[in-house]
Amino acid sequence: MANAKSIRGGSVLVHLSEETNQLLVESSKRSGRSKTREAKIRLEDSLRSFSDLAATGRRFESATDCE
């Protein structure tokens, strides 16, 4: 039987502002996914799409997007 320590990957606890939480709730409703699943998909997409966040509102595209 697998326990939490044997599952590959990891987990994080994130505290969201009320505004960000509301945006995530609305997005999850539109997609039909749970809020947790929506957050996971969006985080994965963001990390693949942008290599870095230089500052709030400024992003660097990933190296694969620049080719």
Biopython code that builds the backbone (N, CA, C, O; Angstrom):
import numpy as np
from Bio.PDB.StructureBuilder import StructureBuilder

atoms = [
    (1, "MET", "N", (0.835, -1.178, 0.000)),
    (1, "MET", "CA", (0.000, 0.000, 0.000)),
    (1, "MET", "C", (0.884, 1.248, 0.000)),
    (1, "MET", "O", (1.817, 1.349, 0.797)),
    (2, "ALA", "N", (0.594, 2.196, -0.891)),
    (2, "ALA", "CA", (1.395, 3.415, -0.997)),
    (2, "ALA", "C", (1.005, 4.402, 0.094)),
    (2, "ALA", "O", (-0.169, 4.552, 0.430)),
    (3, "ASN", "N", (2.006, 5.063, 0.634)),
    (3, "ASN", "CA", (1.711, 6.137, 1.570)),
    (3, "ASN", "C", (2.184, 7.447, 0.953)),
    (3, "ASN", "O", (2.771, 7.445, -0.129)),
    (4, "ALA", "N", (1.936, 8.562, 1.630)),
    (4, "ALA", "CA", (2.260, 9.876, 1.081)),
    (4, "ALA", "C", (3.739, 10.011, 0.747)),
    (4, "ALA", "O", (4.084, 10.701, -0.213)),
    (5, "LYS", "N", (4.622, 9.375, 1.508)),
    (5, "LYS", "CA", (6.056, 9.505, 1.257)),
    (5, "LYS", "C", (6.501, 8.756, 0.011)),
    (5, "LYS", "O", (7.541, 9.080, -0.563)),
    (6, "SER", "N", (5.729, 7.753, -0.420)),
    (6, "SER", "CA", (6.143, 6.967, -1.579)),
    (6, "SER", "C", (5.590, 7.518, -2.895)),
    (6, "SER", "O", (5.952, 7.026, -3.963)),
    (7, "ILE", "N", (4.732, 8.514, -2.838)),
    (7, "ILE", "CA", (4.173, 9.101, -4.055)),
    (7, "ILE", "C", (5.202, 10.030, -4.677)),
    (7, "ILE", "O", (5.769, 10.887, -3.999)),
    (8, "ARG", "N", (5.439, 9.855, -5.974)),
    (8, "ARG", "CA", (6.403, 10.710, -6.667)),
    (8, "ARG", "C", (5.831, 12.111, -6.832)),
    (8, "ARG", "O", (4.615, 12.296, -6.881)),
    (9, "GLY", "N", (6.720, 13.089, -6.916)),
    (9, "GLY", "CA", (6.277, 14.470, -7.039)),
    (9, "GLY", "C", (6.299, 15.141, -5.691)),
    (9, "GLY", "O", (7.110, 14.797, -4.832)),
    (10, "GLY", "N", (5.439, 16.070, -5.504)),
    (10, "GLY", "CA", (5.412, 16.778, -4.238)),
    (10, "GLY", "C", (4.134, 17.574, -4.109)),
    (10, "GLY", "O", (3.279, 17.552, -4.995)),
    (11, "SER", "N", (4.014, 18.258, -3.031)),
    (11, "SER", "CA", (2.853, 19.105, -2.809)),
    (11, "SER", "C", (3.312, 20.399, -2.156)),
    (11, "SER", "O", (4.370, 20.457, -1.529)),
    (12, "VAL", "N", (2.503, 21.426, -2.313)),
    (12, "VAL", "CA", (2.788, 22.718, -1.698)),
    (12, "VAL", "C", (1.489, 23.270, -1.116)),
    (12, "VAL", "O", (0.396, 22.960, -1.590)),
    (13, "LEU", "N", (1.629, 24.073, -0.107)),
    (13, "LEU", "CA", (0.506, 24.792, 0.467)),
    (13, "LEU", "C", (0.680, 26.248, 0.067)),
    (13, "LEU", "O", (1.716, 26.854, 0.342)),
    (14, "VAL", "N", (-0.324, 26.802, -0.575)),
    (14, "VAL", "CA", (-0.237, 28.170, -1.077)),
    (14, "VAL", "C", (-1.376, 28.989, -0.483)),
    (14, "VAL", "O", (-2.530, 28.561, -0.501)),
    (15, "HIS", "N", (-1.057, 30.144, 0.033)),
    (15, "HIS", "CA", (-2.068, 31.068, 0.542)),
    (15, "HIS", "C", (-2.367, 32.073, -0.563)),
    (15, "HIS", "O", (-1.464, 32.759, -1.042)),
    (16, "LEU", "N", (-3.626, 32.163, -0.966)),
    (16, "LEU", "CA", (-4.037, 33.043, -2.052)),
    (16, "LEU", "C", (-4.763, 34.266, -1.503)),
    (16, "LEU", "O", (-5.425, 34.199, -0.467)),
    (17, "SER", "N", (-4.628, 35.371, -2.205)),
    (17, "SER", "CA", (-5.428, 36.543, -1.866)),
    (17, "SER", "C", (-6.884, 36.223, -2.193)),
    (17, "SER", "O", (-7.163, 35.280, -2.934)),
    (18, "GLU", "N", (-7.794, 36.989, -1.653)),
    (18, "GLU", "CA", (-9.214, 36.769, -1.949)),
    (18, "GLU", "C", (-9.474, 36.897, -3.446)),
    (18, "GLU", "O", (-10.235, 36.115, -4.014)),
    (19, "GLU", "N", (-8.846, 37.875, -4.080)),
    (19, "GLU", "CA", (-9.038, 38.092, -5.518)),
    (19, "GLU", "C", (-8.529, 36.905, -6.336)),
    (19, "GLU", "O", (-9.215, 36.431, -7.242)),
    (20, "THR", "N", (-7.325, 36.425, -6.014)),
    (20, "THR", "CA", (-6.760, 35.294, -6.744)),
    (20, "THR", "C", (-7.589, 34.044, -6.514)),
    (20, "THR", "O", (-7.819, 33.277, -7.449)),
    (21, "ASN", "N", (-8.039, 33.827, -5.296)),
    (21, "ASN", "CA", (-8.884, 32.679, -4.997)),
    (21, "ASN", "C", (-10.171, 32.742, -5.817)),
    (21, "ASN", "O", (-10.604, 31.732, -6.371)),
    (22, "GLN", "N", (-10.778, 33.914, -5.894)),
    (22, "GLN", "CA", (-12.012, 34.056, -6.661)),
    (22, "GLN", "C", (-11.777, 33.772, -8.139)),
    (22, "GLN", "O", (-12.598, 33.117, -8.781)),
    (23, "LEU", "N", (-10.661, 34.259, -8.686)),
    (23, "LEU", "CA", (-10.333, 33.977, -10.083)),
    (23, "LEU", "C", (-10.156, 32.478, -10.311)),
    (23, "LEU", "O", (-10.591, 31.944, -11.331)),
    (24, "LEU", "N", (-9.521, 31.810, -9.365)),
    (24, "LEU", "CA", (-9.321, 30.365, -9.470)),
    (24, "LEU", "C", (-10.646, 29.617, -9.361)),
    (24, "LEU", "O", (-10.870, 28.651, -10.091)),
    (25, "VAL", "N", (-11.512, 30.043, -8.475)),
    (25, "VAL", "CA", (-12.838, 29.423, -8.332)),
    (25, "VAL", "C", (-13.610, 29.569, -9.634)),
    (25, "VAL", "O", (-14.194, 28.599, -10.116)),
    (26, "GLU", "N", (-13.622, 30.771, -10.211)),
    (26, "GLU", "CA", (-14.346, 31.010, -11.456)),
    (26, "GLU", "C", (-13.771, 30.166, -12.591)),
    (26, "GLU", "O", (-14.516, 29.596, -13.388)),
    (27, "SER", "N", (-12.452, 30.091, -12.659)),
    (27, "SER", "CA", (-11.796, 29.301, -13.699)),
    (27, "SER", "C", (-12.120, 27.821, -13.558)),
    (27, "SER", "O", (-12.365, 27.138, -14.553)),
    (28, "SER", "N", (-12.123, 27.325, -12.330)),
    (28, "SER", "CA", (-12.419, 25.908, -12.117)),
    (28, "SER", "C", (-13.862, 25.592, -12.480)),
    (28, "SER", "O", (-14.147, 24.510, -12.993)),
    (29, "LYS", "N", (-14.771, 26.519, -12.221)),
    (29, "LYS", "CA", (-16.172, 26.309, -12.595)),
    (29, "LYS", "C", (-16.328, 26.268, -14.108)),
    (29, "LYS", "O", (-17.054, 25.428, -14.639)),
    (30, "ARG", "N", (-15.645, 27.177, -14.805)),
    (30, "ARG", "CA", (-15.729, 27.193, -16.270)),
    (30, "ARG", "C", (-15.183, 25.912, -16.878)),
    (30, "ARG", "O", (-15.727, 25.404, -17.859)),
    (31, "SER", "N", (-14.113, 25.391, -16.300)),
    (31, "SER", "CA", (-13.470, 24.206, -16.864)),
    (31, "SER", "C", (-14.113, 22.899, -16.399)),
    (31, "SER", "O", (-13.906, 21.851, -17.010)),
    (32, "GLY", "N", (-14.895, 22.962, -15.315)),
    (32, "GLY", "CA", (-15.499, 21.751, -14.767)),
    (32, "GLY", "C", (-14.529, 20.932, -13.927)),
    (32, "GLY", "O", (-14.805, 19.777, -13.603)),
    (33, "ARG", "N", (-13.389, 21.531, -13.573)),
    (33, "ARG", "CA", (-12.397, 20.831, -12.747)),
    (33, "ARG", "C", (-12.505, 21.306, -11.302)),
    (33, "ARG", "O", (-13.086, 22.354, -11.020)),
    (34, "SER", "N", (-11.941, 20.526, -10.401)),
    (34, "SER", "CA", (-11.859, 20.964, -9.009)),
    (34, "SER", "C", (-10.883, 22.137, -8.932)),
    (34, "SER", "O", (-10.064, 22.335, -9.829)),
    (35, "LYS", "N", (-10.979, 22.896, -7.870)),
    (35, "LYS", "CA", (-10.067, 24.033, -7.693)),
    (35, "LYS", "C", (-8.623, 23.553, -7.589)),
    (35, "LYS", "O", (-7.716, 24.189, -8.124)),
    (36, "THR", "N", (-8.409, 22.438, -6.904)),
    (36, "THR", "CA", (-7.055, 21.888, -6.776)),
    (36, "THR", "C", (-6.499, 21.476, -8.129)),
    (36, "THR", "O", (-5.351, 21.783, -8.448)),
    (37, "ARG", "N", (-7.302, 20.785, -8.925)),
    (37, "ARG", "CA", (-6.857, 20.339, -10.253)),
    (37, "ARG", "C", (-6.587, 21.544, -11.155)),
    (37, "ARG", "O", (-5.610, 21.552, -11.903)),
    (38, "GLU", "N", (-7.440, 22.549, -11.086)),
    (38, "GLU", "CA", (-7.255, 23.760, -11.890)),
    (38, "GLU", "C", (-5.953, 24.457, -11.513)),
    (38, "GLU", "O", (-5.204, 24.890, -12.388)),
    (39, "ALA", "N", (-5.682, 24.566, -10.216)),
    (39, "ALA", "CA", (-4.445, 25.204, -9.763)),
    (39, "ALA", "C", (-3.229, 24.419, -10.240)),
    (39, "ALA", "O", (-2.242, 25.015, -10.671)),
    (40, "LYS", "N", (-3.286, 23.097, -10.170)),
    (40, "LYS", "CA", (-2.172, 22.248, -10.621)),
    (40, "LYS", "C", (-1.901, 22.445, -12.104)),
    (40, "LYS", "O", (-0.754, 22.633, -12.509)),
    (41, "ILE", "N", (-2.950, 22.402, -12.911)),
    (41, "ILE", "CA", (-2.786, 22.556, -14.356)),
    (41, "ILE", "C", (-2.236, 23.932, -14.693)),
    (41, "ILE", "O", (-1.348, 24.056, -15.535)),
    (42, "ARG", "N", (-2.758, 24.964, -14.042)),
    (42, "ARG", "CA", (-2.297, 26.325, -14.328)),
    (42, "ARG", "C", (-0.849, 26.543, -13.879)),
    (42, "ARG", "O", (-0.083, 27.214, -14.571)),
    (43, "LEU", "N", (-0.474, 25.987, -12.741)),
    (43, "LEU", "CA", (0.906, 26.111, -12.280)),
    (43, "LEU", "C", (1.855, 25.400, -13.238)),
    (43, "LEU", "O", (2.891, 25.949, -13.612)),
    (44, "GLU", "N", (1.502, 24.177, -13.635)),
    (44, "GLU", "CA", (2.347, 23.441, -14.585)),
    (44, "GLU", "C", (2.498, 24.203, -15.897)),
    (44, "GLU", "O", (3.598, 24.298, -16.440)),
    (45, "ASP", "N", (1.388, 24.750, -16.406)),
    (45, "ASP", "CA", (1.429, 25.503, -17.656)),
    (45, "ASP", "C", (2.310, 26.747, -17.526)),
    (45, "ASP", "O", (3.099, 27.049, -18.422)),
    (46, "SER", "N", (2.177, 27.449, -16.436)),
    (46, "SER", "CA", (2.973, 28.654, -16.215)),
    (46, "SER", "C", (4.464, 28.335, -16.139)),
    (46, "SER", "O", (5.284, 29.041, -16.727)),
    (47, "LEU", "N", (4.812, 27.279, -15.418)),
    (47, "LEU", "CA", (6.223, 26.920, -15.271)),
    (47, "LEU", "C", (6.824, 26.446, -16.591)),
    (47, "LEU", "O", (8.013, 26.649, -16.837)),
    (48, "ARG", "N", (6.015, 25.815, -17.442)),
    (48, "ARG", "CA", (6.509, 25.387, -18.759)),
    (48, "ARG", "C", (6.605, 26.563, -19.733)),
    (48, "ARG", "O", (7.489, 26.593, -20.589)),
    (49, "SER", "N", (5.703, 27.522, -19.601)),
    (49, "SER", "CA", (5.618, 28.628, -20.554)),
    (49, "SER", "C", (6.606, 29.750, -20.279)),
    (49, "SER", "O", (7.044, 30.431, -21.206)),
    (50, "PHE", "N", (6.957, 29.946, -19.032)),
    (50, "PHE", "CA", (7.810, 31.067, -18.665)),
    (50, "PHE", "C", (8.998, 30.574, -17.856)),
    (50, "PHE", "O", (8.837, 29.903, -16.837)),
    (51, "SER", "N", (10.194, 30.914, -18.323)),
    (51, "SER", "CA", (11.397, 30.451, -17.637)),
    (51, "SER", "C", (11.650, 31.207, -16.340)),
    (51, "SER", "O", (12.305, 30.698, -15.431)),
    (52, "ASP", "N", (11.126, 32.425, -16.263)),
    (52, "ASP", "CA", (11.404, 33.250, -15.095)),
    (52, "ASP", "C", (10.369, 34.354, -14.989)),
    (52, "ASP", "O", (9.755, 34.731, -15.988)),
    (53, "LEU", "N", (10.176, 34.863, -13.811)),
    (53, "LEU", "CA", (9.403, 36.074, -13.584)),
    (53, "LEU", "C", (10.384, 37.121, -13.094)),
    (53, "LEU", "O", (10.874, 37.044, -11.967)),
    (54, "ALA", "N", (10.670, 38.097, -13.936)),
    (54, "ALA", "CA", (11.636, 39.123, -13.553)),
    (54, "ALA", "C", (11.051, 40.033, -12.492)),
    (54, "ALA", "O", (11.736, 40.436, -11.552)),
    (55, "ALA", "N", (9.794, 40.348, -12.650)),
    (55, "ALA", "CA", (9.069, 41.181, -11.707)),
    (55, "ALA", "C", (7.589, 40.977, -11.990)),
    (55, "ALA", "O", (7.219, 40.447, -13.037)),
    (56, "THR", "N", (6.769, 41.384, -11.084)),
    (56, "THR", "CA", (5.339, 41.238, -11.295)),
    (56, "THR", "C", (4.949, 41.879, -12.619)),
    (56, "THR", "O", (5.245, 43.047, -12.866)),
    (57, "GLY", "N", (4.293, 41.116, -13.453)),
    (57, "GLY", "CA", (3.836, 41.628, -14.737)),
    (57, "GLY", "C", (4.834, 41.498, -15.869)),
    (57, "GLY", "O", (4.472, 41.730, -17.022)),
    (58, "ARG", "N", (6.077, 41.136, -15.587)),
    (58, "ARG", "CA", (7.102, 40.954, -16.622)),
    (58, "ARG", "C", (7.528, 39.508, -16.626)),
    (58, "ARG", "O", (7.888, 38.952, -15.589)),
    (59, "ARG", "N", (7.485, 38.896, -17.801)),
    (59, "ARG", "CA", (7.831, 37.488, -17.906)),
    (59, "ARG", "C", (8.817, 37.268, -19.030)),
    (59, "ARG", "O", (8.846, 38.015, -20.007)),
    (60, "PHE", "N", (9.617, 36.244, -18.882)),
    (60, "PHE", "CA", (10.502, 35.793, -19.928)),
    (60, "PHE", "C", (9.944, 34.488, -20.474)),
    (60, "PHE", "O", (9.698, 33.551, -19.716)),
    (61, "GLU", "N", (9.744, 34.423, -21.782)),
    (61, "GLU", "CA", (9.261, 33.183, -22.367)),
    (61, "GLU", "C", (10.329, 32.117, -22.181)),
    (61, "GLU", "O", (11.515, 32.422, -22.056)),
    (62, "SER", "N", (9.890, 30.859, -22.165)),
    (62, "SER", "CA", (10.855, 29.769, -22.024)),
    (62, "SER", "C", (11.720, 29.705, -23.274)),
    (62, "SER", "O", (11.329, 30.187, -24.336)),
    (63, "ALA", "N", (12.876, 29.117, -23.140)),
    (63, "ALA", "CA", (13.834, 29.031, -24.246)),
    (63, "ALA", "C", (13.233, 28.326, -25.442)),
    (63, "ALA", "O", (13.558, 28.669, -26.579)),
    (64, "THR", "N", (12.368, 27.354, -25.224)),
    (64, "THR", "CA", (11.776, 26.609, -26.341)),
    (64, "THR", "C", (10.808, 27.483, -27.132)),
    (64, "THR", "O", (10.593, 27.231, -28.318)),
    (65, "ASP", "N", (10.219, 28.502, -26.510)),
    (65, "ASP", "CA", (9.314, 29.391, -27.217)),
    (65, "ASP", "C", (10.038, 30.411, -28.074)),
    (65, "ASP", "O", (9.444, 30.994, -28.982)),
    (66, "CYS", "N", (11.314, 30.632, -27.796)),
    (66, "CYS", "CA", (12.081, 31.662, -28.507)),
    (66, "CYS", "C", (12.730, 31.129, -29.771)),
    (66, "CYS", "O", (13.239, 31.909, -30.575)),
    (67, "GLU", "N", (12.722, 29.822, -29.963)),
    (67, "GLU", "CA", (13.398, 29.235, -31.121)),
    (67, "GLU", "C", (12.624, 29.441, -32.393)),
    (67, "GLU", "O", (13.061, 29.005, -33.458)),
]
sb = StructureBuilder()
sb.init_structure("model")
sb.init_model(0)
sb.init_chain("A")
sb.init_seg("    ")
for serial, (resi, resn, name, xyz) in enumerate(atoms, 1):
    if name == "N":
        sb.init_residue(resn, " ", resi, " ")
    sb.init_atom(name, np.array(xyz, "f"), 0.0, 1.0, " ", f" {name:<3s}", serial, name[0])
structure = sb.get_structure()
